[in-house]
Amino acid sequence: MATETSNAPAREILSPEELAEFLGCSRTFAYKLLAERAIPSFKVGRLRRVRLSDARDFVERCLADA
């Protein structure tokens, strides 16, 4: 049985709170990134959601710009 050794979430879809945890930032800053469309997101009913792949792409872009 394989075990998860990284801090990456087990799910492919994240809530803004999970996004903040993934990025290591505040929930407020994560919502700001979503509002500015720095990270693509979508709604399921009234709930905002983010694909894990989009969060990873954002991190890669930030690292490339550094």
WOBEL-V624191 format. One record per pair of residues at least 12 apart in sequence whose C-alpha atoms are under 10 Angstrom apart, sorted by the first residue. I is the first residue (numbers start at 1). J is the second residue. Records with the same first field share a line. If there is no record, write none. Layout:
BEGIN
I=J / J
END
This chain:
BEGIN
7=21 / 22
8=21 / 22 / 23 / 52 / 56
9=21 / 22 / 52
10=52
11=51 / 52
12=50 / 51 / 52 / 53 / 54
13=41 / 49 / 50 / 51 / 52 / 53 / 54 / 55
14=41 / 48 / 49 / 50 / 51 / 52 / 53 / 55
15=30 / 41 / 47 / 48 / 49 / 50 / 51 / 52
16=28 / 29 / 30 / 31 / 33 / 34 / 41 / 47 / 48 / 49 / 50
17=30 / 31 / 49
18=30 / 49 / 50 / 52
19=31 / 34 / 39 / 49 / 50 / 51 / 52 / 55
20=33 / 55
22=52 / 55 / 56 / 59
23=55 / 56 / 58 / 59
31=48
33=58
34=48 / 49 / 50
38=54 / 55 / 58
39=51 / 54 / 55 / 56 / 57 / 58 / 59
40=54 / 55 / 58
41=54 / 55
END
